[in-house]
Amino acid sequence: MIQIILKAEQEKLLAEKIKMSLELKNSYQPDPHRQALAETFSNLCEETQALHADHPLTDEEIAQEIAAYRRGE
């Protein structure tokens, strides 16, 4: 079924959607637990990247690790 929406109806629908979006945004309450998890994850990523900063893995080393994983080592 095809529904034809007139311009005035489109504008009204858009205004309603914007109003709903603003209400959701204004009532948003961040979850402290999720924020802590996100911060912990971000720190873990930074630490992981820093592990090989002085001696980055070569393409050959990466290929060897992938091959070992595929062999089940």
C-alpha positions, 0 to 999 in steps of 0.5 A: 500500500502506498501512502501519499503525505501532503506537505502540511502533513509532512511538516506536522510529522517532522515537528512531532518527531523533532519534539519527541527527539528533544524530549528524549534528549532533555530527559536523558540520564547517563548510566554511571555503570556504563560510563565507567565501563566505557572509560575502562574499555577506552583505557584498555585500548590505549594500553594495548596500543602502547604495548607495541609502540616501541617495537611494532609488529611486522606483517611477517609476525602478524602472519605467523600469529594468524597461521599459529592460531589457525593451526590451533596453537 
